[in-house]
Amino acid sequence: MIRNTTFALTIFLLFWGCTSPTNNWNQYLGPNRDASIDDVEILESWPEEGPAELWSFPLGAGYGGVSIFDDEVFVLDRDPGLRDILRCIDLESGVEKWNFSYEASGELPFPGSRAVPTVDNVRVWTVGPHGHFYCFDKESGQPLWDHNILKEFDAELPTWGVSQSPVIFEDLVIVAPSGAGAGVVAFDKITGELLWKSRPLSGHNFHVSPILASFGGIEQLIMISPFDRSDSTYTQEVVSFDARTGEELWQYLGLRSFATITPATIIDEKRLFLTDCSYDGAYDPVSIMIEITKDDDEFVVKELYLTEEAGSKMHPALLYEDHLYLNHTGNPAQMMCLTLDGELVWEKDSAPNFELGAMIQVNGLILNQNGKNGDIHLIKPSTEAYQELGKASFFDSKKSQAWAPLAFSQGKLIIRDLEKMVCIDLTQAAH
């Protein structure tokens, strides 16, 4: 009887360990690639001193955010003009556990890393600003395979470098070289073998990452491709491919963007929200809701609304309880709340100006970063008005320019500017 009980308990613990949800922020925009995470308790208001800073780590200039898996932080750093450096840092102490660098010569305007690593329990995938696509062993930091997506798919180096955060789907790792040889490509995530490639995209190579969505019962890879104001042969499209095969499923041509950075926000199994700040040939805001339905074997795309009152230039809109929150980058640039019908609920009409900062939702609270000075603001989502619950400063450099995506795991928020990254404990106040 004792042996049977022990055996049953062992099986239960093994099962629980395999199926329990994790709190890993293992990719761009978090576990579900929607900049949200729930069921994690954090402080619901901050004292004047803000939450506690645990550690900081010096970085080269750049805009690449971090991923967090278990007790490790992964960030792609850069030695200017020379090489990319993947760093693995202990989440609790801020001590570097290992790093790996490879040659990636050349420099770009607004220099530094751009993308967020993608991590699972064994591997790390990264894309550097010059198109180097690597898969690393997570424990040792040694490369397992690599490609250069610019050279292999005849793609031009974008003005500000490649900004691709890889997508994992089943046994695939997917990126978008946006080249003459292929628009979107899928590799075997373990071996690096090319498994499918799409047709070339109609637009030019820019800075938006692909996302996964499910419409009509089919898992899809959504990519946005902008037109080029100086070359009319490049035209804009939002396009979907079957995530398993690369087969084209549908296309939408109404975004009319020439400098897309912001990925789409998935609303539900039928709707997709697009937002941008490069509309119709000028740096003007636009937001669009489209509906994607399946009629027999064909997908039908319908534009539900288009508004020029709201638009985010760099980070996607955040969906929370049937409302959308975004950092509007029009004039003036302020945080906004919209209904899912595109109606403006409120616009914050006083400081701070969040500019190109990122926001995430943690357990029903919004963390929004001022892109100019790096300040973090704790905000209660509300359909009444902007409601701030605290503010904290962690950067004092004149070069803060904090444009990187945020990352949160195990009660800890990781933020960065052009000189360092900082780990903040959102479960305790500063002393």
KAMOZI-V611369 format. One record per residue. N is the residue number from 1. RES is the residue in three letters. PHI is phi in whole degrees, 0 to 359 (none if undefined). Layout:
# KAMOZI-V611369
n/res/phi
N/RES/PHI
N/RES/PHI
This chain:
# KAMOZI-V611369
n/res/phi
1/MET/none
2/ILE/297
3/ARG/296
4/ASN/295
5/THR/297
6/THR/298
7/PHE/298
8/ALA/297
9/LEU/297
10/THR/297
11/ILE/299
12/PHE/299
13/LEU/294
14/LEU/296
15/PHE/297
16/TRP/299
17/GLY/294
18/CYS/274
19/THR/245
20/SER/293
21/PRO/294
22/THR/255
23/ASN/246
24/ASN/277
25/TRP/261
26/ASN/266
27/GLN/197
28/TYR/307
29/LEU/71
30/GLY/93
31/PRO/300
32/ASN/251
33/ARG/55
34/ASP/230
35/ALA/61
36/SER/223
37/ILE/208
38/ASP/237
39/ASP/60
40/VAL/227
41/GLU/281
42/ILE/225
43/LEU/302
44/GLU/267
45/SER/202
46/TRP/243
47/PRO/289
48/GLU/301
49/GLU/284
50/GLY/80
51/PRO/284
52/ALA/281
53/GLU/274
54/LEU/269
55/TRP/194
56/SER/226
57/PHE/220
58/PRO/289
59/LEU/228
60/GLY/288
61/ALA/302
62/GLY/164
63/TYR/230
64/GLY/284
65/GLY/279
66/VAL/252
67/SER/243
68/ILE/233
69/PHE/225
70/ASP/53
71/ASP/253
72/GLU/230
73/VAL/248
74/PHE/239
75/VAL/217
76/LEU/267
77/ASP/258
78/ARG/210
79/ASP/269
80/PRO/309
81/GLY/79
82/LEU/240
83/ARG/204
84/ASP/265
85/ILE/225
86/LEU/272
87/ARG/244
88/CYS/246
89/ILE/234
90/ASP/294
91/LEU/294
92/GLU/283
93/SER/255
94/GLY/78
95/VAL/273
96/GLU/288
97/LYS/267
98/TRP/195
99/ASN/214
100/PHE/222
101/SER/239
102/TYR/220
103/GLU/292
104/ALA/208
105/SER/284
106/GLY/108
107/GLU/226
108/LEU/228
109/PRO/301
110/PHE/50
111/PRO/291
112/GLY/118
113/SER/289
114/ARG/236
115/ALA/254
116/VAL/255
117/PRO/297
118/THR/247
119/VAL/227
120/ASP/235
121/ASN/287
122/VAL/235
123/ARG/229
124/VAL/228
125/TRP/244
126/THR/222
127/VAL/233
128/GLY/273
129/PRO/294
130/HIS/254
131/GLY/92
132/HIS/284
133/PHE/250
134/TYR/240
135/CYS/242
136/PHE/245
137/ASP/286
138/LYS/292
139/GLU/281
140/SER/266
141/GLY/80
142/GLN/272
143/PRO/290
144/LEU/259
145/TRP/197
146/ASP/204
147/HIS/220
148/ASN/242
149/ILE/289
150/LEU/286
151/LYS/292
152/GLU/286
153/PHE/237
154/ASP/52
155/ALA/250
156/GLU/279
157/LEU/289
158/PRO/298
159/THR/307
160/TRP/253
161/GLY/90
162/VAL/284
163/SER/230
164/GLN/250
165/SER/253
166/PRO/300
167/VAL/251
168/ILE/261
169/PHE/223
170/GLU/52
171/ASP/263
172/LEU/250
173/VAL/238
174/ILE/240
175/VAL/221
176/ALA/235
177/PRO/291
178/SER/52
179/GLY/248
180/ALA/292
181/GLY/274
182/ALA/184
183/GLY/274
184/VAL/233
185/VAL/226
186/ALA/234
187/PHE/249
188/ASP/297
189/LYS/291
190/ILE/269
191/THR/263
192/GLY/82
193/GLU/287
194/LEU/290
195/LEU/252
196/TRP/205
197/LYS/219
198/SER/271
199/ARG/297
200/PRO/299
201/LEU/282
202/SER/282
203/GLY/264
204/HIS/265
205/ASN/288
206/PHE/227
207/HIS/236
208/VAL/259
209/SER/267
210/PRO/288
211/ILE/228
212/LEU/259
213/ALA/210
214/SER/234
215/PHE/231
216/GLY/61
217/GLY/76
218/ILE/241
219/GLU/288
220/GLN/232
221/LEU/251
222/ILE/257
223/MET/227
224/ILE/250
225/SER/232
226/PRO/273
227/PHE/281
228/ASP/242
229/ARG/294
230/SER/256
231/ASP/213
232/SER/289
233/THR/287
234/TYR/261
235/THR/239
236/GLN/277
237/GLU/203
238/VAL/250
239/VAL/225
240/SER/240
241/PHE/234
242/ASP/300
243/ALA/295
244/ARG/275
245/THR/239
246/GLY/85
247/GLU/294
248/GLU/289
249/LEU/248
250/TRP/200
251/GLN/215
252/TYR/230
253/LEU/244
254/GLY/267
255/LEU/290
256/ARG/52
257/SER/253
258/PHE/247
259/ALA/212
260/THR/286
261/ILE/241
262/THR/280
263/PRO/287
264/ALA/289
265/THR/252
266/ILE/280
267/ILE/268
268/ASP/199
269/GLU/283
270/LYS/230
271/ARG/243
272/LEU/226
273/PHE/255
274/LEU/247
275/THR/217
276/ASP/201
277/CYS/220
278/SER/212
279/TYR/256
280/ASP/59
281/GLY/92
282/ALA/227
283/TYR/279
284/ASP/243
285/PRO/284
286/VAL/203
287/SER/222
288/ILE/222
289/MET/250
290/ILE/241
291/GLU/245
292/ILE/241
293/THR/233
294/LYS/246
295/ASP/246
296/ASP/58
297/ASP/260
298/GLU/248
299/PHE/270
300/VAL/240
301/VAL/249
302/LYS/234
303/GLU/279
304/LEU/274
305/TYR/196
306/LEU/223
307/THR/232
308/GLU/259
309/GLU/278
310/ALA/218
311/GLY/187
312/SER/249
313/LYS/277
314/MET/237
315/HIS/243
316/PRO/290
317/ALA/292
318/LEU/258
319/LEU/267
320/TYR/210
321/GLU/48
322/ASP/63
323/HIS/223
324/LEU/245
325/TYR/242
326/LEU/209
327/ASN/268
328/HIS/296
329/THR/248
330/GLY/274
331/ASN/235
332/PRO/279
333/ALA/268
334/GLN/215
335/MET/289
336/MET/227
337/CYS/234
338/LEU/236
339/THR/281
340/LEU/287
341/ASP/266
342/GLY/88
343/GLU/277
344/LEU/286
345/VAL/275
346/TRP/204
347/GLU/227
348/LYS/292
349/ASP/251
350/SER/213
351/ALA/303
352/PRO/275
353/ASN/266
354/PHE/286
355/GLU/50
356/LEU/261
357/GLY/283
358/ALA/260
359/MET/223
360/ILE/223
361/GLN/247
362/VAL/235
363/ASN/52
364/GLY/85
365/LEU/235
366/ILE/256
367/LEU/252
368/ASN/237
369/GLN/255
370/ASN/287
371/GLY/290
372/LYS/270
373/ASN/244
374/GLY/85
375/ASP/301
376/ILE/254
377/HIS/242
378/LEU/265
379/ILE/229
380/LYS/272
381/PRO/300
382/SER/210
383/THR/267
384/GLU/262
385/ALA/189
386/TYR/295
387/GLN/232
388/GLU/268
389/LEU/250
390/GLY/165
391/LYS/215
392/ALA/214
393/SER/246
394/PHE/230
395/PHE/235
396/ASP/235
397/SER/282
398/LYS/286
399/LYS/252
400/SER/302
401/GLN/35
402/ALA/269
403/TRP/254
404/ALA/290
405/PRO/299
406/LEU/274
407/ALA/219
408/PHE/223
409/SER/198
410/GLN/54
411/GLY/82
412/LYS/244
413/LEU/255
414/ILE/250
415/ILE/231
416/ARG/210
417/ASP/232
418/LEU/274
419/GLU/232
420/LYS/200
421/MET/243
422/VAL/231
423/CYS/254
424/ILE/242
425/ASP/270
426/LEU/276
427/THR/259
428/GLN/215
429/ALA/280
430/ALA/294
431/HIS/257
